[in-house]
Amino acid sequence: MKSIGTLTCSPDRSFLTWKDAKRQIRTICRVAKIKPVGFFRKRSLNSGELMLTVEGGCVSARRRTVKSGGRAGAAWEGAEIIFTPFADVSVDDLSEDELAAIVAMG
């Protein structure tokens, strides 16, 4: 896993919308020469994390817990954008225990 950037608020706002966070992630991927190969995971699956499949892995950003005025909440601003590479593994590379665990999952 490697950090490729951080989400920031625009100068005219004190918050970051879901749409703006996705736009920033796409821009940072373009600058880092990481090519998206799909769409962002649906917001309804996990509203606390943005995840985008890219060539060779995925890029994600998690909402941070922040305290404002004595109340705790979640914010995109300041969230790290993380690239996680995928590992190519064939069946021949797996141990018997790993194969058994995969078969047990169904």
C-alpha positions, 0 to 999 in steps of 0.5 A, spaced: 500 500 500 502 506 498 499 513 499 498 517 492 495 524 495 490 527 500 483 530 499 482 537 500 477 542 500 476 547 495 478 554 497 470 556 497 468 551 501 469 548 508 467 541 506 468 536 501 462 533 497 462 525 495 462 528 488 468 533 489 472 527 492 471 522 486 473 528 482 480 529 486 481 521 486 481 521 478 485 527 478 490 524 482 490 518 479 491 521 472 497 525 475 500 518 478 499 515 471 494 510 474 489 508 469 482 507 472 479 500 469 472 501 472 467 505 476 467 507 483 464 502 488 456 504 489 456 509 495 450 504 498 455 499 499 459 503 504 458 510 504 465 511 509 469 509 503 471 511 496 474 505 492 476 505 484 479 499 481 485 501 477 490 497 473 494 493 477 490 494 484 485 499 487 485 506 489 481 508 496 480 513 501 476 513 507 472 518 511 476 521 517 473 521 524 473 529 526 470 533 532 467 539 531 464 544 536 464 538 541 461 533 536 464 527 532 462 526 525 466 524 518 469 528 513 473 527 506 477 533 507 484 530 509 483 523 507 489 519 504 488 516 497 491 509 498 493 505 492 493 497 493 496 493 488 493 486 486 497 480 487 497 475 481 496 468 484 495 461 481 492 455 484 499 452 484 502 457 488 497 456 494 498 451 500 493 445 501 490 449 507 489 455 503 485 451 498 481 448 503 479 455 506 477 457 499 473 451 498 470 452 505 467 459 503 463 456 497 
